[in-house]
Amino acid sequence: MNHIYIPFPNLNPIVFSIGKISLHWYGIMYLLSLLFALYISKKKIKKMNGLNKK
């Protein structure tokens, strides 16, 4: 029986660090998801305000 495995990349969890402060990959993902949620929310609010003015 042959097993086919998906290779898991060996990535460093820290993107970069300056002194004692370091930026992790999951921190970047949290920031991107927050910005995306704010962008979508802003678009929906504009759309809802346009519907309420009629």
N, C-alpha and C positions, 0 to 999 in steps of 0.2 A: 504494500500500500504506500503510494507516494503522497507526501504532504507538501502542499505548496503554501509557503508563508509569505506574508506581505512584509517586506523589509521596513523596519522602523528606523527613521533617520535619527542619528545621534546628535541632537541639537543642544546647544548650551541654552538653558532657560533665561539667562541674563543677556539682554541685547547689548548694553554697555553700562559702565559704572564710572561715576566721578566721585572719587573719595569714598565715603561710606554710603553714598546714595547710588542705587543701581536700578535700572529699568528692566523689568521682566517682560517677556512676550505676552503673558496674560494681561498685564497692565495696559499694553497697547491695544489688545482686543477689547478690554472694558471701555477704554476711551473711544475707540472707533464705534462700538455699539451704542454708547451714549450719544455721540454726535449724530449717528444715523437715526436714533429714536427722536432726538430733538428736531432733526430735519423733517422727518415724516410727520411729527406732531404739528410743526409749523405749517406744513402744506395742508393738513386736514383742518386746522383752525381757520386758515384763510378761505378754504372751500366752504366751511360751515358758515362763516361770516357773510360770504357772498350769497348763500341761500337764504339767510335770515333777513337780508335787506330788501327782498322782493315784496 
